[in-house]
Amino acid sequence: MTMTSAEREFHRAVAKNCFNRAWAYLDRRHRRADEDREMLHLAHTARYHWSRVGTPTHVAVSDWQVSRIYAALGDAEMSLEFARSSLDLCRRHRLLEYLPTAHEAMARAYAVARDVRAARPHLERARALLATAPIDDEERAVYLAQVAETERWVDRLRPG
């Protein structure tokens, strides 16, 4: 079924709005349970609308965001599911600028699952890929901060 340009624009606008609103919730230090639900619904809504009109990049980034939100909510299984999807899309479509974040998502999901051995290689891969990723210095700094945050989380899980 062919979409009109108005329908495509609607999907894009909703996807962008929901993605940004979900991110605003994720950035909050403290959220109420209803805000957690809203954040999750917004991220899934963005993911759906990008799946209708977005590029593989849009979908991979949306899967990364959904994974990160599930990690923030403590749901390792769902976090891993969306991290794997993001990683798969990045690999399949050679999205070299987002591949490091997909590995960071895998590490974060494994950290939620308290699986340090599985998390560590993804952190190392994320760091290695960031060294050569086709991104600007500002993006690299943001991604490195996310990797460092996840690394601190994994390090706290180590016994002794």
C-alpha positions in Angstrom: 0.0 0.0 0.0 1.4 3.3 -1.1 1.5 6.2 1.4 0.8 9.8 0.5 3.3 12.4 1.2 1.0 13.7 4.0 1.0 10.2 5.6 4.8 9.9 5.4 5.2 13.3 7.0 2.7 12.4 9.7 4.8 9.3 10.5 8.0 11.2 10.5 6.6 14.0 12.7 5.2 11.6 15.3 8.4 9.5 15.3 10.6 12.5 15.9 8.3 14.0 18.6 8.0 10.7 20.5 11.7 9.9 20.3 12.6 13.3 21.7 10.0 13.1 24.4 11.1 9.6 25.4 14.7 10.9 25.6 13.6 13.8 27.9 12.1 11.3 30.3 15.3 9.1 30.1 17.4 12.1 31.0 15.5 12.7 34.2 17.2 11.6 37.4 14.0 10.6 39.1 10.8 9.4 37.4 7.5 8.3 38.7 6.0 4.9 37.6 3.6 6.6 35.3 6.5 8.6 33.7 8.3 5.3 33.2 5.3 3.9 31.4 4.9 7.1 29.3 8.6 7.0 28.4 8.3 3.3 27.2 5.2 4.0 25.2 6.8 7.0 23.6 9.9 5.0 22.6 7.8 2.1 21.1 5.6 4.6 19.3 8.7 6.3 17.8 10.0 2.9 16.8 6.7 1.9 15.1 6.5 5.1 13.1 10.1 5.0 12.0 9.5 1.4 10.9 6.9 2.8 8.5 8.9 5.6 6.9 12.4 5.6 8.3 15.7 4.4 7.0 17.5 1.5 8.6 19.4 4.1 10.6 16.2 5.5 12.1 15.1 2.0 13.1 18.5 1.0 14.5 18.6 4.2 16.6 15.0 3.6 17.8 15.9 0.0 18.8 18.9 1.4 20.7 16.6 3.9 22.5 14.1 1.2 23.4 16.9 -1.0 24.6 18.3 1.7 26.8 14.8 2.5 28.3 14.3 -1.2 29.1 17.7 -1.2 30.7 16.7 1.9 32.8 13.6 0.0 33.9 15.6 -3.1 34.8 14.2 -5.4 32.1 17.3 -7.3 30.9 15.4 -9.6 28.5 13.7 -6.8 26.6 16.8 -4.6 26.7 18.8 -7.4 25.1 16.1 -8.1 22.5 16.2 -4.5 21.2 20.0 -4.2 21.6 20.4 -7.3 19.4 18.0 -5.8 16.8 20.0 -2.5 16.7 23.3 -4.4 16.4 21.9 -6.6 13.6 20.6 -3.6 11.7 23.9 -1.7 12.1 25.9 -4.7 10.8 23.5 -5.6 8.0 23.3 -2.0 6.7 26.9 -1.1 7.5 25.9 1.7 9.8 29.4 2.3 11.0 28.5 5.5 12.8 26.0 3.7 15.0 27.7 0.3 15.4 29.5 1.5 18.6 26.3 2.5 20.2 24.7 -0.8 19.4 27.6 -2.6 21.1 27.1 -0.2 24.1 23.5 -1.2 24.2 24.5 -4.9 24.3 26.9 -4.2 27.2 24.2 -2.2 29.0 21.6 -4.9 28.6 24.1 -7.5 29.8 24.9 -5.3 32.8 21.2 -5.3 33.7 21.3 -9.1 33.4 24.3 -9.0 35.7 26.4 -10.8 33.1 29.8 -9.1 33.3 31.5 -11.7 31.1 29.1 -11.0 28.2 29.1 -7.2 28.7 32.8 -6.7 28.7 33.6 -7.7 25.1 30.8 -5.3 23.8 32.3 -2.4 25.8 35.7 -3.2 24.3 34.3 -3.4 20.8 32.4 -0.1 21.3 35.5 1.7 22.3 37.5 0.2 19.4 34.9 1.1 16.9 34.6 4.7 18.3 38.2 5.3 17.4 37.5 5.0 13.7 33.8 5.7 13.5 32.8 8.3 10.8 31.4 10.8 13.3 32.4 14.2 14.5 34.3 14.9 17.7 31.1 16.1 19.5 29.3 12.8 18.7 32.3 10.8 19.6 32.4 12.5 23.1 28.7 11.8 23.7 29.2 8.1 22.7 32.3 7.8 24.8 30.5 9.2 27.8 27.7 6.6 27.3 30.3 3.8 27.0 32.1 5.1 30.2 28.8 5.2 32.0 28.0 1.6 31.1 31.6 0.6 31.9 31.2 2.0 35.4 28.0 0.1 35.8 29.7 -3.2 34.7 32.7 -2.5 37.0 30.4 -2.2 40.0 29.0 -5.7 39.2 32.4 -7.3 39.5 32.8 -9.5 42.6 35.3 -8.3 45.2 
